[in-house]
Amino acid sequence: MKKIEAFVRPEKIKEVRQALENLGVSGFNITQVDGRGNQGGVVQKFQGREYKVGVLPKTKIEIVVKDDMVDRIVDTIITSARTGEFGDGKIFISPVEEAIRIRTGERGESAL
């Protein structure tokens, strides 16, 4: 099992969510977060003055899946979240040692 954490632009979350649902992914968590990447924030103008904004709003999607679904999910996120501009986000993939469904006590992939 793997955990996929994707950080995407907030304005792209509707597209990403719909694409995941079309792929058959039904379980995921979505959280609004603030962060920054290698670009170190952005410079914005307000009332004629420039301001450096160090952190930007992002949307974090967390999904735990069977190993054989990882590539399809990652490709789906990339396709639906990409604008081609700085700040499109990042995806991280980590191993998951165990999953347990609290209600039934099921363990492993059957708990997903």
Summary of the structure (lengths in Angstrom):
residues: 112
radius of gyration: 16.7
end to end distance: 9.4
largest distance: 59.6
contacts: 283
relative contact order: 0.31
helix: 29%
strand: 38%
